Each structure stands twice: as C-alpha cells, then as structure tokens.
Amino acid sequence: MVEKNSGKVGPIILLGPPGAGKGTQAKRIAEHYGIPQVSTGDLLRENIARGTALGRQAKEVMDRGELVSDDVVNEMVRERLGEEDCRRGFILDGYPRTPVQAGWLDGFLESKRAKGRAQCGPLIVIEMDVDYNNLIERLTGRLYCAHCGRIYNVITQPPRVDQLCDFDGTPLVARSDDRREVIAERLKAYEQQTRPLADYYAKQGQLVHVNADLDVDAVTSQVLRVIERSRGADMKSPSWSA
Ligand code: AP5
C-alpha cells in the first residue's frame, strides 16, 4: 500500500461537463492526498475578484458561457504548476478543455520528465459521466462560499444552516454563470470543444469513466479506487468518510 500522504499522485485530470461534480471531487481528492486542486475556473474567478486585467477580459467571456483563450489559460496553468506545492502531484479541474490545451499540457509534462523533474507519475484521466437532467438541477441549485470555496447545492448538498457556509458561516452565493441561458452556452461549449478530449485520452489508454450520477460519497469512492489502482495499491474497502 502506498501511503496517501507520500509519493507521487497523478497528475490527475477530472474531465466532465459543467455540473458533473469536478470541483466537489477535486477538493476531496486534494484533502485526501495533500496535493493541490488546480481549477482554471477558480483561478479566473480569483482574477475577476482582484480586478486584474486578465480578470476583466475573462469576465465578459465567462458571462457568455464561452471559453477563455487557450493562450491565456495555458500561461495561467504554467505559472500555477510551477509552484512548490505541485511537486508531489496535482489535480486539474476544468483543464484541459480544448485539444490545444491538451497538446500544451502533454508538452509541459514531457519537458518536466525530460528534465528529471518528475513531479508527475502516470497521467490519470477520469471522465465523470452524468445524466443531462442531473446537470441542470446541480447547476441551477449550486451555491458556494466565496471565502473558502466550498460548494453546496440547495437540493443535493444543502448547508446545515440555510444559506450559510458550514465551515466559516459566510453567506453563500450563486455563480453569475449559473443562469439558465449561460448554462446552455456552457454545455454547448463542452460538447463542441471539450468532449473530443475523451477520445484523445482514450486512444492513449489513459481514460477511466466513473458514474458521477451517484451521490457524492459514492463518486468519491470510485475516484479514489481509480487513483489507488493507478498508484499500484489496491484499496480493499474504498469507502469515503468526510
Ligand atoms: P469552471 O469553473 O471550470 O466551470 P465548469 O467546468 O463549467 O464546471 P462547474 O464548476 O460548473 O461544475 P463542476 O463539475 O466543478 O461541479 P461542482 O462540483 O461545482 O469554468 C467556468 C468558466 O471559466 C468556463 O465557462 C470558461 O469560461 C472559463 N474556463 C475555465 N477553465 C477554462 C479552460 N481550461 N479554458 C477556457 N476557459 C475556461 O458541482 C455542481 C453542483 O452539483 C454543486 O451544487 C454540487 O453541490 C452538486 N454536486 C456535485 N456532485 C454531486 C453529486 N454526486 N450528487 C449530487 N449533487 C452533486
């Protein structure tokens, strides 16, 4: 058994449509293994909150439900993955999202390996399959804590106290791109630009599907099983306790 808090983990890519639960699972995996969640959506929202030039440019695009340009996102990821906390591994949430981003990531990881900076073991790509109707319910009911980033859902994951974060009591807010008309555009962008990546990784033998229609704990169990299998360890009873 490989210890969960030592040795390399991943890199792990969580693929899946808006609302599949990538952020929810990425936070759990990050906590479990002590590696960072690298969410391009969160990085972009941080730039918007800080009012940076990048944030101002990205906000308009995100509010339309379209994808931010590959160059901008790749550069943001390059900077983030260069940070010290990514040395043991990292979870990519919402990245890559286009063939150009996937090609860039391959080159980036290859150059790290070539330099002997094997921050990376074998790439693990997990596709989260979810029924379309569940996606809509999850996105229209989502709330999050702008202070700690924890994610809730008024139906499937309600906070203990109405509208307040369980961990720090901050009032919860909805994301500006979780309006129905923007959700439709985001799902369209996913179908056209991101879904083809599943084939790309499947051809390289790196893709594993999980049933993300199940409840959060059951999805986490599947995801941990996939990761542990890839790390050469066999979890005898893969159950999640929060
Ligand atoms: P981003 O922030 O990445 O959003 P997304 O991919 O659309 O995904 P979401 O965050 O909406 O959903 P999720 O899968 O993380 O689900 P979550 O865990 O929150 O991107 C936003 C925008 O930024 C993009 O539209 C684009 O403009 C830009 N962008 C980002 N990355 C980019 C890139 N690489 N290139 C270009 N542009 C980029 O869960 C959703 C809800 O479901 C929650 O309420 C949760 O509580 C609930 N839930 C989760 N799991 C379950 C479960 N198993 N059962 C029941 N409920 C569940």
Residues whose N, C-alpha, C, O or C-beta is under 5 A from the ligand:
A	BS01	AP5	P17 P18 G19 A20 G21 K22 G23 T24 Q25 T40 G41 D42 V61 M62 G65 E66 L67 V68 V73 D93 G94 Y95 P96 R97 R138 L139 G141 R142 L143 I151 Y152 N153 T156 Q157 R186 A212 L214 D215 V216 V219
